[in-house]
Amino acid sequence: MSKYIPTKLALSVFDIDYNELYAAGKRIILFDLDNTLISYYEDEASEKLIELGNKLLNLGFLVYVLSNNHGKRINHFMKSFPASGSGNLMKKPFAYKVKKFLNDKNITDYRQIIMIGDQLVTDILCANRVGVDSILVKSISRASEKWYTRINRLRDPFIVKKIAKKDALYAKQIAEIVRKEK
């Protein structure tokens, strides 16, 4: 079950201490797009998100957005979001496309990478398969999720229950992040 355990937890991308990450040697951020940076209802970055992107680039991070979504959606988003680049149809949780993306960017030191996403079954599992640290954030809008994401989420309670056998407190914190708002 450790393949589903994130390195860290945060309520949103705005609640992460990026200065702390930088001090810890992180230099590359791999963001998930849907429900991590924007909901499925949105297609452009908000002013607050644009400020975050600029802040991260100014701190010295390379910032990439990696999505399982199609190119049209991510390319439209990237017109409004300041970042170093993006990749679409990444097929997370499988690691091979993410590893190919990193290789194409000549990124070889995986200790410098942090992957940030909202799903245990895709983002966190992928990060662990790639061999990079991860941060699980709360989904922006569960109501906007596609049917296949809703199916993935059905596994969350079982995953959290298994994590609880190893670390009950951390499992409880993970459950709060993946819990659906009523």
N, C-alpha and C positions, 0 to 999 in steps of 0.2 A: 504494500500500500504506500510505501514511501515515494513511489513514482508520482503520486498525486499531491504530495506535500509541498506547499510553497515555502520559499525561504523567509518571506515576510508577508505581512498583511497590511492593507490600508483601505480606508473607506472610499477613496477616489484617487485619481491621479494628482489631484491638488493637495492631498494630505500626505504625500510622500516627501521625506526630507532628502532632496536631491543633493544638497551640500554634504550630507552624511555619506551618501552613496559615492560621491566623487572622492571624498576623503578616504573611503574604503577601497579606492582603486577602480571603481566603475567608470568607464569612459564611453560605453555604448549602450543605448537604450533601445530595446525592441518593443514597441507598443503594439498591442492588438488594436484594431479599429472599432469594430461594432460592440457597443455597450461598454467599452473601456474609455474611448475618447469621445465618441458620439453615439447617440441611440440610433436605432434603425430608422426612426422618423426623421432624422437630420441628415444633411449631406455636406455641410460646411462647418468649419471650426468657428466656435464662438470667440468673442474678443478675449475672454479669460483663457481659452485654450491657446489662442495665438500668442498671448503674453507668456504662457508657460513654455511654448515651443521656442520662442525667442530667448527666454531666460536660460533654458537648457543648452541651446547653442552657444550663448554667451559664456556660460560656465565652462564650455569646452567639450560637451558631450557630442557624440555623433548620435543622431536621432533618426530611427527608422520606424516606419509603420508597416507591419506585416499582417496581412489579412487573408482569411479564407475566401473573402468575397471577390467578386469579379473586378476586372481592371477599370471599367467605366466608373464604378462607385468610388474606388480608392483614388483614381486619378482626379476626379472632381474634388474630392476632399483635399487632396494634396495641393490644389491651387490656392487654398486658403490657409493651410497649415505649414508653418516654417519647419522644415526637417531636412535631413541629409539625403533622404530617399525613401522608397517604399517597395513593397513586393506584394503581389496579389496571387490568389489561388494557391496559398502556401500549404494547403492540405494538412494543417495541424490537426491532430497531434503527431502525425508522422514527422520525423526529424529531417528527412533527406532534402526537402526543398529549402528548409531554413539553413541547413548546413551548406547547401550549394549557394544560397544567397550570400552567406557570410564569406565563403571561399571566393566568390566573384568580387567581393568588396575587399579582398585581401585581409580579412579579419581572422586571425589565427589564435589569439590569446583569449580564450573563452572566459577566463577569470575576470576580464574587464566588462563582461556583458551582463545586463539585467533585462529580463523579459517581463513585461507588465501586461496582465490580462485579467479578464473577469470570469473565466471558466476553468474549473479543475480538469475537466475531461479533454479540453483542447489545449489551452494556453499553458497551464501548469504541467500537464503531462508532456507536452512538447518541449518545454524548457528543460525538464528533467532528462528527457531522451537526448536532447542536444548536449546537455551537460553544462547548463548555465543557471545562475541564480534567478529567482523569480519573485514577483510580488503579485499577490492576488488582490484585486480590488472588487468592490461591490458593483454589480451591474447598474448602469445608468437607468434603464427602463426595461424591466422584465416584460411589461405589456407589449413592447415593440418587437420582441424576439420572434424569429422564424420558427416554424414547426420543428425543424431538425435540432435547433438549439434547445427547445423545450423537451425534446426526447432525451438529449444529452443530460439535461438537468435532473431527470428522473433518477439518475445514478448518484447524485450528490449525497443524499442521506445515507446511502449504503457505504459510500467512500468515507464519509465523516465518521460513521460508526466504526469502521475498521481502523481509522486513524486514532480514534479514542482508545483503542486497546493499547496503543503505544504511548499516547500522550493525551490524556483526557482534557486538560486545560487548553491545549492548542487546538484540539478538535472542536471544542466549544467556541473558540474564537473564529475558526474557519466556518463553522455553522452559521455564525452571525453574519459573516460576509456573504455566504451563498444563499442565505434564507430569502425567500420571496416575500416582498412587502405586501401587506394586505390592503 
